[in-house]
Amino acid sequence: MTKTAKPTPNAPEALMLDIAKRHFFVETLDTWNSDGLDFHDVAVWSIRAALIEAYSAGLAAARR
């Protein structure tokens, strides 16, 4: 199984991974080209919470 190469994580990438880990319980956002590793069942309330957190982070970054 070959993993798609990703650039070195920067602040937005690290934040997205942190949100994904906490809300969706995934360990990586890398593509593995495997249904079992690339697709996850996620509750709509988890999606909503993650989107709210990401939006809030964007607002905070824009205000800086």
C-alpha positions as CSV (number, residue, x, y, z in Angstrom):
1,M,0.0,0.0,0.0
2,T,1.6,3.3,-1.1
3,K,0.9,6.5,0.8
4,T,0.6,9.8,-1.2
5,A,3.5,12.2,-0.4
6,K,2.4,15.3,1.6
7,P,4.3,18.5,2.1
8,T,5.8,19.2,5.5
9,P,2.9,20.2,7.8
10,N,2.5,24.0,8.3
11,A,0.2,25.7,10.8
12,P,-3.1,25.3,8.9
13,E,-2.3,21.6,8.1
14,A,-1.4,20.9,11.7
15,L,-4.7,22.5,12.8
16,M,-6.7,20.6,10.3
17,L,-5.1,17.3,11.5
18,D,-5.7,18.2,15.1
19,I,-9.4,18.9,14.4
20,A,-9.8,15.7,12.5
21,K,-8.1,13.6,15.2
22,R,-10.4,15.1,18.0
23,H,-13.7,15.1,16.1
24,F,-13.4,12.2,13.7
25,F,-10.8,10.0,15.5
26,V,-8.6,9.6,12.4
27,E,-4.8,9.4,12.8
28,T,-3.9,11.0,9.4
29,L,-5.3,13.0,6.6
30,D,-2.9,11.4,4.1
31,T,-4.4,9.4,1.2
32,W,-3.7,5.7,1.4
33,N,-5.6,4.6,-1.7
34,S,-7.5,2.1,0.4
35,D,-11.3,2.3,1.2
36,G,-10.7,1.0,4.7
37,L,-8.2,3.7,5.5
38,D,-9.5,6.6,3.4
39,F,-13.2,6.5,4.2
40,H,-14.7,6.9,7.7
41,D,-18.3,6.8,9.1
42,V,-18.7,10.2,10.8
43,A,-21.7,11.5,12.7
44,V,-23.3,14.7,11.5
45,W,-22.8,16.3,14.9
46,S,-19.1,15.6,14.7
47,I,-18.9,17.2,11.2
48,R,-20.8,20.3,12.6
49,A,-18.5,20.6,15.6
50,A,-15.4,20.3,13.4
51,L,-16.7,22.9,10.9
52,I,-17.6,25.3,13.7
53,E,-14.1,24.9,15.2
54,A,-12.4,25.4,11.8
55,Y,-14.5,28.5,11.1
56,S,-13.7,30.0,14.5
57,A,-10.0,29.3,13.9
58,G,-10.2,31.1,10.6
59,L,-11.9,34.1,12.1
60,A,-9.3,34.3,14.8
61,A,-6.5,34.1,12.3
62,A,-8.1,36.8,10.2
63,R,-8.3,39.1,13.2
64,R,-4.6,38.8,13.9
